[in-house]
Amino acid sequence: MYTVRLLTAEELRGSAERLGALLADTVDGGASIGFLAPLDRAAAADWWRALAPDVEDGRLLLWVAEPDEADDADGADRAVGAGGGRIAGTVQLRPATTANGRHRADVAKLMVHRADRGRGLAGRLLAALEAGAVERGLRTLVLDTETGSPAERMYAAAGWTRVGTVPDFATDPAGVPCATTIFYKAPTAPAAASLR
């Protein structure tokens, strides 16, 4: 089992090493999330630390998934670093700041460690994010993901609406250009059971 929770800016600073390990694993595993491989863990941790002011000011919401202690006996070599046990997954919500866009937000950096995939963790992180969006009055969520990736199939299965694709939008971690699919969703109040 996993605990999914929203991080404060202080918790983000204290978790930067663990989040950096997760980010490095995700990029090294081939996910197109804005970085090239191989990604140095120290540079990845610095990237997370740089997000703390946005979290502090409410411009960014950041959820993490951590395995329950009893379930983490074999996690010593996963996304571990200073500040506690490993982080198995994360997702970000960035509310729009324009006067005419305060009802919407961008979803970004949904990551699940390779060792934790196939357990429904991405869906749990999305459910927590969507519940958080509803609580904040956000009615429209938008995201982009690599076309043809497992993430694209997961978003479609989770009820996200495909808008279209943009060719050569970004590169994969090896630097090869790839298309991106844009999705949106109008979140609704989730059933409590989906967040457990």
C-alpha positions as CSV (number, residue, x, y, z in Angstrom):
1,M,0.0,0.0,0.0
2,Y,0.9,3.6,-0.5
3,T,0.2,6.9,1.2
4,V,-0.5,9.8,-1.2
5,R,-0.2,13.2,0.3
6,L,0.3,16.9,-0.7
7,L,3.8,18.3,0.2
8,T,4.5,21.7,1.7
9,A,7.4,23.8,0.5
10,E,9.4,22.8,3.6
11,E,8.7,19.1,3.0
12,L,9.7,19.5,-0.7
13,R,13.0,20.9,0.3
14,G,13.5,18.0,2.7
15,S,12.5,15.5,0.1
16,A,14.5,16.9,-2.9
17,E,17.1,14.1,-2.8
18,R,14.4,11.4,-2.8
19,L,12.4,13.2,-5.6
20,G,15.7,13.6,-7.5
21,A,16.2,9.8,-7.4
22,L,12.7,9.2,-8.6
23,L,13.1,11.8,-11.4
24,A,16.5,10.2,-12.5
25,D,14.9,6.7,-12.6
26,T,11.9,8.0,-14.6
27,V,14.2,9.7,-17.2
28,D,16.6,6.8,-17.3
29,G,13.5,4.6,-17.9
30,G,12.7,6.5,-21.1
31,A,10.0,8.9,-20.0
32,S,9.8,12.2,-22.0
33,I,9.3,14.6,-19.1
34,G,11.6,17.5,-20.0
35,F,15.0,16.0,-19.3
36,L,17.7,14.1,-21.2
37,A,19.4,10.9,-20.0
38,P,21.4,10.1,-18.1
39,L,20.1,12.6,-15.5
40,D,22.5,13.3,-12.6
41,R,20.7,12.8,-9.3
42,A,22.2,15.9,-7.7
43,A,21.0,18.0,-10.7
44,A,17.6,16.4,-10.4
45,A,17.5,17.2,-6.7
46,D,18.4,20.8,-7.4
47,W,15.6,21.0,-9.9
48,W,13.1,19.9,-7.2
49,R,14.5,22.4,-4.7
50,A,14.0,25.2,-7.2
51,L,10.2,24.5,-7.2
52,A,9.9,25.2,-3.5
53,P,9.1,28.9,-3.9
54,D,6.2,28.1,-6.2
55,V,4.9,25.5,-3.8
56,E,5.2,28.1,-1.0
57,D,3.3,30.7,-3.0
58,G,0.5,28.3,-4.1
59,R,1.6,28.4,-7.7
60,L,2.3,24.7,-7.7
61,L,0.7,21.8,-5.8
62,L,2.8,18.6,-5.5
63,W,1.6,15.2,-4.4
64,V,3.9,12.3,-3.5
65,A,3.2,8.6,-3.0
66,E,5.2,6.8,-0.4
67,P,5.1,3.1,0.3
68,D,3.8,2.1,3.7
69,E,6.8,1.0,5.9
70,A,5.7,-2.6,5.9
71,D,5.6,-2.7,2.1
72,D,9.0,-1.0,1.7
73,A,11.3,-3.7,3.0
74,D,12.8,-4.2,-0.5
75,G,13.0,-0.5,-1.3
76,A,16.5,0.3,-0.2
77,D,17.8,0.6,-3.8
78,R,14.9,2.6,-5.2
79,A,14.2,6.4,-5.0
80,V,15.9,6.8,-1.6
81,G,17.9,9.7,-0.3
82,A,18.3,11.9,2.7
83,G,15.1,12.8,4.5
84,G,13.2,9.5,4.9
85,G,12.0,6.5,3.0
86,R,11.7,6.4,-0.8
87,I,9.2,8.2,-2.9
88,A,7.4,5.9,-5.3
89,G,5.5,8.5,-7.4
90,T,4.6,12.1,-7.8
91,V,2.4,14.5,-9.7
92,Q,2.1,18.3,-10.0
93,L,-0.8,20.7,-10.5
94,R,0.0,24.3,-11.7
95,P,-3.1,26.6,-11.5
96,A,-3.3,29.2,-14.2
97,T,-2.6,32.8,-12.9
98,T,-4.3,34.8,-15.6
99,A,-7.6,36.6,-14.7
100,N,-9.5,34.7,-17.3
101,G,-8.0,31.3,-16.5
102,R,-8.3,30.9,-12.8
103,H,-10.7,28.0,-13.3
104,R,-8.0,25.8,-14.9
105,A,-4.7,24.2,-14.2
106,D,-1.9,22.3,-16.0
107,V,-1.1,18.8,-14.8
108,A,2.6,17.9,-15.0
109,K,5.3,15.4,-14.1
110,L,3.3,12.4,-13.2
111,M,6.0,9.9,-12.4
112,V,6.0,6.4,-10.9
113,H,9.2,4.6,-10.2
114,R,9.8,1.6,-12.5
115,A,9.7,-0.8,-9.6
116,D,6.3,0.5,-8.5
117,R,4.5,0.4,-11.8
118,G,1.5,-1.8,-12.5
119,R,0.0,-1.3,-9.1
120,G,-2.5,1.5,-9.9
121,L,-0.3,4.1,-8.3
122,A,-0.5,6.6,-11.3
123,G,-4.3,6.4,-11.0
124,R,-4.2,7.1,-7.3
125,L,-2.0,10.1,-7.8
126,L,-4.3,11.4,-10.5
127,A,-7.3,10.9,-8.2
128,A,-5.7,12.8,-5.4
129,L,-4.8,15.6,-7.9
130,E,-8.3,15.8,-9.3
131,A,-9.8,15.9,-5.8
132,G,-7.4,18.7,-4.9
133,A,-8.4,20.5,-8.1
134,V,-12.1,20.2,-7.2
135,E,-11.5,21.5,-3.7
136,R,-9.8,24.6,-5.1
137,G,-12.6,25.3,-7.6
138,L,-10.6,24.3,-10.7
139,R,-12.9,23.1,-13.4
140,T,-10.6,22.4,-16.3
141,L,-7.3,20.4,-16.3
142,V,-4.9,20.2,-19.2
143,L,-1.9,18.0,-19.8
144,D,0.4,16.7,-22.5
145,T,2.2,13.4,-22.8
146,E,4.3,11.5,-25.3
147,T,2.2,10.1,-28.1
148,G,2.1,6.3,-28.1
149,S,3.5,6.0,-24.6
150,P,2.0,4.0,-21.8
151,A,1.0,7.3,-20.1
152,E,-1.1,8.2,-23.1
153,R,-3.1,5.0,-22.8
154,M,-3.4,5.5,-19.0
155,Y,-4.8,9.0,-19.3
156,A,-7.4,7.8,-21.9
157,A,-8.4,5.0,-19.7
158,A,-8.8,7.4,-16.7
159,G,-11.4,9.5,-18.6
160,W,-9.2,12.2,-20.0
161,T,-10.3,13.6,-23.4
162,R,-7.8,13.6,-26.2
163,V,-7.6,17.0,-28.0
164,G,-4.9,16.2,-30.6
165,T,-1.3,15.7,-31.2
166,V,1.6,18.1,-31.9
167,P,4.4,16.5,-34.0
168,D,8.0,16.9,-32.8
169,F,6.8,18.8,-29.7
170,A,9.7,17.5,-27.5
171,T,12.4,14.9,-27.5
172,D,12.6,11.7,-25.6
173,P,15.5,11.3,-23.1
174,A,17.8,10.2,-25.9
175,G,17.2,13.5,-27.7
176,V,14.9,12.0,-30.5
177,P,12.0,14.2,-31.4
178,C,8.6,12.8,-30.6
179,A,4.9,13.8,-30.9
180,T,2.9,14.9,-27.9
181,T,-0.8,14.3,-27.2
182,I,-2.8,17.0,-25.5
183,F,-5.6,15.9,-23.0
184,Y,-8.1,17.8,-20.9
185,K,-10.6,16.8,-18.2
186,A,-13.3,18.4,-16.1
187,P,-12.7,16.8,-12.7
188,T,-15.6,15.8,-10.5
189,A,-15.7,15.1,-6.7
190,P,-14.1,11.6,-6.4
191,A,-15.4,8.7,-4.4
192,A,-13.4,8.5,-1.1
193,A,-12.5,4.9,-1.8
194,S,-10.5,5.9,-4.9
195,L,-8.1,8.0,-2.7
196,R,-7.2,5.2,-0.3
